[in-house]
Amino acid sequence: MCLIIKYSMLTRWLTLALVAVCYRPTDACSCAPAHPQTHFCSSDFVIVGRVQKTFRGKDFYDSYKVKIRSKYKATPKAEVALKSGRLLTPSQESLCGVKLQPRETYVITGRVVHLEAHVHLCGYISRWRDVTPRQRKGFRLLYKQGCTCKVHTTRRRTKSQNTCVSGFNECYERHGICLHDREQRCRWTRAPALTRCLQATRFNSTMT
């Protein structure tokens, strides 16, 4: 068992070392835009947690000790990984490492690797106080119901019945939830906050 553990750690270390050697100063972490609902559905875990401590620079990773306040999603492996309350992230921002502030509460999505909880810039991480009421409702319940739908942030139209598009509009990110309607088509659900945001966006576009 010890040999297996050492081997997996060595493999991870060598992989990160290779990435670090190939890194050029002009390189930077780049992530495709994704809706919070997409992050929820594709992640191994989604939590709300308060950062307690920060530990720097072990095996190319930083780690955060987090007090988990809410757990909105967790696979069986994530349940095991989250017991320690420790989140790992690459120590360099160029490798998509995240920087979390102590005593701050975040909503965090992540993946499990070797029974360890990992977070990175291509996941969804936001201060909980900045999360809109509609997003909070999504993380608590509705995003899960919409995981059979796909959300495209870089399209304006689609013929697919299983897709919602946001067309680069931030209103859908902040207030939109994509669910099946009675005809089993994926649509943005009606919400006053979304309507107001879209109306304000149209008004501002006509004024410029």
C-alpha positions in Angstrom: 0.0 0.0 0.0 2.8 2.4 0.9 4.5 1.7 -2.4 1.3 2.5 -4.3 0.8 5.8 -2.4 4.5 6.8 -3.1 4.1 5.9 -6.7 1.0 8.0 -7.2 2.6 11.0 -5.4 5.7 10.6 -7.5 3.6 10.5 -10.7 1.8 13.7 -9.7 5.1 15.4 -8.7 6.7 14.5 -12.1 3.7 15.7 -14.0 3.7 19.1 -12.3 7.5 19.3 -12.6 7.2 18.8 -16.4 4.5 21.5 -16.6 6.6 23.9 -14.6 9.7 23.3 -16.8 7.6 23.9 -19.9 6.1 27.1 -18.5 7.1 30.3 -20.1 6.7 33.7 -18.3 4.3 34.8 -21.1 2.0 31.7 -20.4 -1.1 32.2 -18.2 -4.0 30.1 -17.1 -6.9 30.2 -19.6 -10.3 28.7 -19.0 -13.3 28.5 -21.3 -16.3 30.5 -20.0 -18.9 28.4 -18.3 -22.2 29.1 -16.5 -22.4 28.3 -12.7 -24.9 25.6 -13.5 -22.3 23.9 -15.8 -19.7 24.2 -13.0 -22.2 22.6 -10.6 -23.0 19.7 -12.9 -19.5 18.9 -13.9 -17.8 19.1 -10.5 -17.2 16.4 -8.0 -18.2 18.7 -5.1 -19.8 22.0 -4.4 -19.4 23.5 -1.0 -19.7 26.8 0.9 -16.8 27.1 3.2 -14.9 29.6 5.3 -11.1 29.7 4.9 -9.4 29.1 8.2 -5.7 28.6 7.4 -3.3 28.7 4.4 -0.4 26.3 3.9 2.1 27.2 1.1 4.2 25.3 -1.3 4.1 21.5 -0.8 4.8 19.5 -3.9 3.9 22.4 -6.1 0.6 22.8 -4.2 -0.8 25.2 -1.7 -3.5 24.0 0.6 -6.4 25.6 2.5 -8.0 24.5 5.6 -11.7 25.2 5.2 -14.6 24.9 7.6 -17.5 23.6 5.4 -20.7 25.3 6.2 -22.8 23.8 3.4 -22.3 20.8 1.1 -24.5 21.1 -2.0 -22.9 18.3 -4.0 -20.4 15.5 -3.2 -19.6 12.3 -5.0 -18.7 9.3 -2.8 -15.0 10.0 -3.3 -15.6 13.7 -2.6 -17.3 12.8 0.7 -14.0 11.0 1.8 -11.8 13.8 0.4 -13.7 16.6 2.2 -13.5 15.0 5.6 -10.2 16.7 6.3 -11.5 20.1 5.3 -8.4 20.6 3.2 -8.4 21.9 -0.4 -5.4 21.7 -2.7 -4.6 24.1 -5.5 -1.5 24.6 -7.7 0.9 27.0 -6.1 1.3 29.1 -9.3 -1.4 31.1 -10.9 0.0 30.1 -14.3 -1.0 26.6 -13.4 -4.5 27.8 -12.5 -3.9 28.0 -8.8 -6.4 30.0 -6.8 -5.8 32.5 -4.0 -8.3 32.5 -1.2 -8.4 35.0 1.6 -8.4 33.8 5.3 -11.7 34.3 7.2 -13.6 34.8 3.9 -16.5 32.5 3.0 -16.7 31.1 -0.6 -18.8 28.9 -2.8 -16.3 26.5 -4.3 -16.6 23.8 -6.9 -13.8 21.2 -7.4 -12.6 17.8 -8.4 -11.2 14.8 -6.5 -7.7 13.5 -7.5 -6.2 10.6 -5.5 -8.9 11.1 -2.8 -7.8 14.7 -2.4 -10.0 17.7 -3.0 -8.6 20.0 -5.7 -9.7 23.5 -6.7 -8.4 25.7 -9.6 -9.3 28.8 -11.5 -11.2 26.9 -14.2 -13.8 25.9 -11.5 -16.3 28.2 -10.0 -15.1 30.1 -6.9 -16.8 33.2 -5.6 -17.2 35.0 -2.3 -20.5 34.0 -0.9 -21.5 37.5 -0.2 -21.2 38.2 -4.0 -23.4 35.3 -5.0 -26.8 36.5 -6.1 -30.0 35.1 -4.5 -30.9 33.3 -7.7 -27.4 31.7 -7.8 -27.8 30.6 -4.2 -31.1 29.0 -5.1 -29.4 27.3 -8.0 -26.6 25.9 -5.9 -28.9 24.7 -3.2 -31.4 22.9 -5.5 -32.2 24.0 -9.0 -28.9 23.6 -10.8 -29.0 19.9 -9.9 -32.4 19.6 -11.5 -31.0 21.1 -14.7 -28.0 18.9 -15.2 -29.7 17.1 -18.1 -29.6 20.5 -19.9 -26.6 22.1 -21.5 -25.7 25.8 -21.1 -23.7 27.5 -23.9 -22.3 30.9 -22.9 -20.7 31.6 -26.3 -23.7 31.0 -28.6 -26.6 33.3 -29.3 -28.9 30.7 -30.9 -29.4 26.9 -31.0 -31.8 24.4 -32.4 -31.2 21.9 -29.7 -34.1 21.2 -27.4 -31.6 20.3 -24.6 -29.7 23.6 -24.6 -30.0 27.1 -23.2 -27.8 29.9 -24.6 -26.7 33.1 -22.8 -25.1 34.9 -25.8 -22.3 36.5 -23.6 -25.0 38.1 -21.5 -23.9 38.3 -17.8 -27.6 38.4 -16.7 -27.9 34.7 -17.4 -24.8 34.0 -15.3 -26.1 36.0 -12.4 -29.8 35.2 -12.5 -30.4 32.4 -15.1 -31.3 28.8 -14.4 -31.9 26.4 -17.3 -34.5 23.7 -16.7 -36.8 21.5 -18.7 -40.3 23.0 -19.4 -43.5 21.0 -19.7 -42.7 20.1 -23.3 -39.3 18.7 -22.0 -37.4 21.6 -23.7 -34.6 23.3 -21.8 -35.4 26.9 -21.2 -34.3 29.7 -18.9 -36.8 29.8 -16.1 -38.7 33.0 -15.4 -37.4 35.1 -12.6 -38.0 38.8 -11.8 -34.3 39.4 -11.3 -33.5 38.0 -14.7 -36.2 40.1 -16.4 -35.0 43.3 -14.7 -31.4 42.6 -15.6 -32.2 41.9 -19.3 -34.4 45.0 -19.5 -31.6 47.2 -18.0 -29.1 45.7 -20.5 -31.4 46.5 -23.4 -32.0 50.0 -22.1 -28.3 50.7 -21.7 -27.5 49.3 -25.2 -30.1 51.8 -26.7 -28.5 54.7 -24.8 -25.0 54.0 -26.2 
